Every structure is written in C-alpha cells, then in structure tokens.
Amino acid sequence: MLTKSGFKRQRTADYLPIIEEQARDLYGEDADLSDRTPVGKIIHLQAQQRAEDNEQLEMVYNARFVDTSEGATLEANVKRVITRKRWIKATGEVIVNLDKGAKINIGDLFRTKYNVYFKVLEAIDAVEDGNYRVDVEALEYGAIGNVEPGDISVIVNPQSGINSVTNPDAFFNGQDEETDEELQDRYYESLGKVGFRRVESIEANVLDEVEGVRAAIAIENDTNVVDAEGRPPHSVETVVLGGLDEDVAMAIFRKKGGGIQAYGSTVYNFTDSRGITHEIGFTRATTVVVHVKVYVEKSNQYPLNGDELVIGQIVKYIGGTYKGTLYNGVGMSSNVICTKAEARVLSIEGIEDVRVEFSTDGISYTSSNVLIAFPEVAETDESKVEVINLD
C-alpha cells in the first residue's frame, strides 16, 4: 500500500486477518476459518494471492527510481544522462613475420601465453619475406582482450612460412558490460557534469560517453603563457587510457568551450558541417607494466587457494586484469607502494609475514616503490605475479 513514507508492501500475514474479518461478517462469528476447512483454505489462498499482487505493485513502484530499478527499467531511468556500457571485443594490430608465399586466412588464431585468443580479420598473401600488419579481434567480449605490447606471441595453428607474431601496441578498447550497480554509480557521478567547470566536464564526458575508456584526466592552462609542462596558453590537455581516437576527440570537442585549444600528443582532425577543420589534441596515457614477487610466510590457517588470493590482492591494488575482471588500481600518475601492497596481502588469513618486490622489466626485482610519472598508469595481471613460500 502507498503511504506518505512510500510504498509499504503487505504480506500474507497482513491480509489474513482482513479477509477473515470479512468472512465472519458473511458467515457469522462462530464460523470455522482454520486452514483445515474449505473456507479457511480459500481465505489463505486469497491472502497469498493478494500478497503476490502487492509484491508486483511494489516492483512497479520501485521501477520509477534509479536506486531501486534494475535491468532495462534502470536503463530507461538514466538514459537522459548516460547509457549502459556494453560488451566490446578488443581489437588491434599484430605483426606477423611471413616467408614469401605464406598465407594468413580470415579466422586464423593467435593467442597470448595466458590463453587469450584473437582471430584474424583480413587475409594476407605474402609477396616477399618480411613483416606484415594484420588486424585481429579478441574471441571473447570484454576487458580480458586488453593486452600489453608483446603479449600476443603464440601461433595457434602453426603453418609453414608463418614464423612469428607479436602485437607492437597495447589493446585497450575491450570493455565489460556495466552491472546495474556500476551504472547507478556512474549515473550519480554524471548528474552534475553539465554544471562542472570545463576540465571536470571534459573528464566526465570522456569517461561516460566513450566506450572502452578506463581512465581520464583533464588539465587546464588558463594563463597567458606556456606552462611548465609545455601546454600552450588557454589550453586543456586530456590524458586518456582506452577508447578510440575519434570517439575521444569528439567527446573533448563537445565540452572544451570556444577559444580553448585541445592540446596533446595525439591529434585528430575532423571537419564540421560548415566545412571548418578542427584539430583536437589529447594525450594517450602509457602503461607501466609491473612484475611482482610476493614472499609469504604461511601458518597452518593458510587457505588452499591462498596463492590465488594473494595474486588477486596484488592485481586489485596495482590495477589490471584478474580472472577476466579489470581493476582500476592505484590510478593515473600514482606510485605503487611496497608497504601498501604488503598490507593488502597481510589481510589474508594464514599469512604470518610478507615481503613484496617489484620489477618493471621482469628481470631485476627490488623492494622499492615503483614511481609512476605523468601521464602513466601502473598495470599488472595474474601472469606477472609470483608467490614464493618463505618457509
């Protein structure tokens, strides 16, 4: 039922005395209304049906609000501000070394050492020995297809004349579909973006409207001189991780304001309906790959899956992919701190002591913090974290 405090759902127990009172008015005060009698059974069935109808009414009532709606109804509630981010497959280029006469067919497969598969999107006939660029797409939807440079290295079906494969650049446009909770959170974060200052408005628009973007920050130079980082006067530099160049540029253009230069190392040119060409600059954030060795002293309470829990805590702290889920981690231009990583590991039951060592090349490890400059983002994954027993 609807009250001044909102909708209060009535349950079977609430309806039983109401229907029983109506039955006594009809059959008399001494009528046997127990659930052993036909009349009593009908009363219980009616009360249960009314309660179920009331539950449906509650769902209809709740569907009006962002906080209490879900699925397609939630999408309808937020569509004037944002739309749900959908599953996207990661795409990019690999370089394949071929002998003359070798062929790459559409649908051929390559993979990473940790079994993320990519299929070829175009056929190649090698006219001479050398390297050929080939477009590929992840077989699976989602952020699992976001890989670091050099991760794609395995030819799934080796053929004569196909010598090697690698991806020279990172793939960053794979995207998981937003959960209802994530969509609700992003909706409330986006509510004020129209009234933001210019930089916050640009950040929000890039984050909310561009598929595949994982992080974005806008930095403004509102002075009349070039600033210390080389930004021109009255310009804004947007640093972005993920998303396609065209989509990022258009999101910046829509929010940057007239007379403000969109500055950055990547420049996208487009011509508007009036024939005017606009140069929209932004800067691609670079990832610093962090390898980790975790030395743990275990007690008898150490769980059977303890090593997996350790790896998960490290990836979630630094940022990267763990079991197919992408974690933001420390974020853009934030250092990776040894003691903070160790604290995460010590939160796992059964660990007496821990020591964490980092490496950015996978060879030299040290117990020093990893310094992340601008515009960089630290990143790791489960294949780059090793758990070592101190016992």
HULINJO-V953499 format. One line per field, one symbol per residue. phi: phi as a letter, one per 20 degrees, with the letter a starting at -180 (. if undefined). Layout:
phi = ???
This chain:
phi = .ecfeoedfedgffegfffffffffedofefedffedgffffgfffffffffffffffffffffdffdeblfffgffdffdbcffefcefcrddddecegnfcddgngdcbefdmdecdfdbecdfebfqececfccffefoffefcegnfebdefdgcfneeabbdfcfdcdfbefffgfffffffffegeffeffgffffgffffeddfnfdbbbdcddeeecfefenffglccdddcdnnegfffffffgfcfnfmdeedrfdcddbdefeneeddddbdffdedfdecddecdddfefffegffffffffffffoqdclndedfmfnfldfedgfffffffffefndebbcdcdbdcmcedbeefeedeedccfbbbffddddcfef
